[in-house]
Amino acid sequence: MGRRRGPMPGRDARVDVEVTLEDVARGGRKEVTLQHPMTCPACRGTGAEGERLVTCPTCGGRGQMSTAQRRGYSQFITIATCPKCNGRGQWPERPCPRCSGQGRIAETRTIAVEIPAGVPDGVQLRIPGRGLAGEAGAPPGDLYVGIHLQPHDRFVRDGDDLMLDLPIPVADAVLGTEVEVPTMDGSSRLRIPAGVQSETVLRLRGKGLPRFQAHGRGDQLVRVRVVTPTQVSSEERRLFEQLRRLRDEDVGRRGPFDRFRNP
């Protein structure tokens, strides 16, 4: 005869939570709301009022029922789980009034989830013992929290690095300048070299996201976008035309095809 089956542990549960880039940069807590069966606090999952259990009257505490059938000279014995106690061998002396003897109740609960700094998008955080309740006081399952990163209005995440597009006027691209750029920590000064080309990527080291479960931080990448004006004043037009004449004269001194090699 097989051994009596014990109460079944609870199943794992999953919930998804959206986090901001600021949450990832700093870490912290995020509240999530769960709606699933929980262990009854009144009977601690036993299903019995006052947690008083008695021997199952149907199976005599064995948790199993056996039936015998004779076919000719052979006898066949069938063993099945006791339908009354579901294999536990015990039965509530009086059912718990809160859960009606089920040992579990449907409950909505809000718990705080620790969001680690630098957590990757799509990762699942495991929280032991926060899943579905087990049978008759058996341990609950685990809770898996799926992390989903919300889009940011300025930054694009690339692993531990952050990408920022920086539009600059033509004059700043030609002459170079120093500008204040936003970072996750506030702002930082960035030098734009003279003659910078559009789509050039400059780097602010250590201004990215914390490395997940490791030391250090990623970088912030600043992609330069040279903005060509679509409308100019008469004075601006005059200055651009003067600049073009100067450039044409310079090309003339170097030769008409040198411009393709060394602008």
NORNORDA-V433472 format. One record per run of one state. SS is the DSSP state (~ for helix, > for strand, _ for the rest). FROM is the first residue (numbers start at 0). TO is the last residue. If there is no record, write none. Layout:
BEGIN
ss: (SS,SS)
from: (FROM,FROM)
to: (TO,TO)
END
This chain:
BEGIN
ss: (_,>,_,~,_,>,_,>,~,_,>,_,>,_,>,_,>,_,>,_,>,_,>,_,~,_,>,_,>,_,>,~,_,>,_,>,_,>,_,>,_,>,_,>,_,~,_,~,_)
from: (0,12,19,20,26,27,39,47,48,51,52,55,63,71,73,81,89,92,94,95,103,115,123,127,134,137,142,149,154,158,160,169,175,176,183,185,192,200,204,209,210,216,217,219,227,233,254,257,260)
to: (11,18,19,25,26,38,46,47,50,51,54,62,70,72,80,88,91,93,94,102,114,122,126,133,136,141,148,153,157,159,168,174,175,182,184,191,199,203,208,209,215,216,218,226,232,253,256,259,262)
END
